[in-house]
Amino acid sequence: MKRRTVGEVPGNVLGMLADVILKLQNGVITPGQLEKFSKKINPFGSDDFSEPISDWQNFYQRLFGKEYDLSGIRIPEKPSEGRWRLLIIVDLTLEQLYAKCEELFPCWRWTDENLDEIVNWNERDAKNGAYTIWVGDKVEADEKLKNRSANDIKTKGITTETLTERLIHELKFFDETGKHLDAKKVTLCAGSRFSHGHVPSMDFNPDYGKVYVYWYYPDYRYDSLRAREAVS
């Protein structure tokens, strides 16, 4: 019996394509998995994150003397393009994180007020349990987000690092390399806000050898002020 075709495509192949579309619509298959398949990569292979999770547990134990069981933590799908770093965020206060930075290297912040009291909004936090994000594995903040204010980022719906995440990112990078992030640019922590509406920022000034925590107005933008995209 002659096989039915539509154009040059056999009918059974069209049926499989229709099934794939239905699975995409119902969330059984994700767009990321379909993209992997199109590149001849096994889309359903289970990524083993046991090593980086163990590394993060060791990091928090060494620096903060705290033991966290992160074995069951959810890892979001890693973006397929570019280089990405996994951050695991636990429930540590801004004051604890800044104090650890200050213990390990020279720091300056513009205020003596308690950071946990004046930072009154964060896009994410770990109060209900540890979580993970992917961030660009780059020393300097994202080139593609230059000249974008915190208001621009909010309007576009772009997810970016909070101040907590940026502090942890700094500590982890320094722990691994003995160096600092943002020696040439400034990270705009657009995922957080101070009580007066201003946006936190962090960078390292090589002339003074200090990590700075400062702020900018939510509509302020310039070339060297850049947020860091986060995938959660």
Secondary structure as GFF3:
##gff-version 3
##sequence-region A 1 232
A	DSSP	beta_strand	5	6	.	.	.	ID=ss1
A	DSSP	beta_strand	9	10	.	.	.	ID=ss2
A	DSSP	alpha_helix	11	25	.	.	.	ID=ss3
A	DSSP	alpha_helix	31	38	.	.	.	ID=ss4
A	DSSP	alpha_helix	50	64	.	.	.	ID=ss5
A	DSSP	beta_strand	84	89	.	.	.	ID=ss6
A	DSSP	alpha_helix	94	104	.	.	.	ID=ss7
A	DSSP	beta_strand	107	109	.	.	.	ID=ss8
A	DSSP	alpha_helix	115	118	.	.	.	ID=ss9
A	DSSP	beta_strand	119	122	.	.	.	ID=ss10
A	DSSP	beta_strand	131	136	.	.	.	ID=ss11
A	DSSP	three_ten_helix	143	145	.	.	.	ID=ss12
A	DSSP	alpha_helix	150	156	.	.	.	ID=ss13
A	DSSP	alpha_helix	163	177	.	.	.	ID=ss14
A	DSSP	beta_strand	186	188	.	.	.	ID=ss15
A	DSSP	beta_strand	192	194	.	.	.	ID=ss16
A	DSSP	beta_strand	199	205	.	.	.	ID=ss17
A	DSSP	beta_strand	210	216	.	.	.	ID=ss18
A	DSSP	beta_strand	225	226	.	.	.	ID=ss19
A	DSSP	beta_strand	230	231	.	.	.	ID=ss20
###
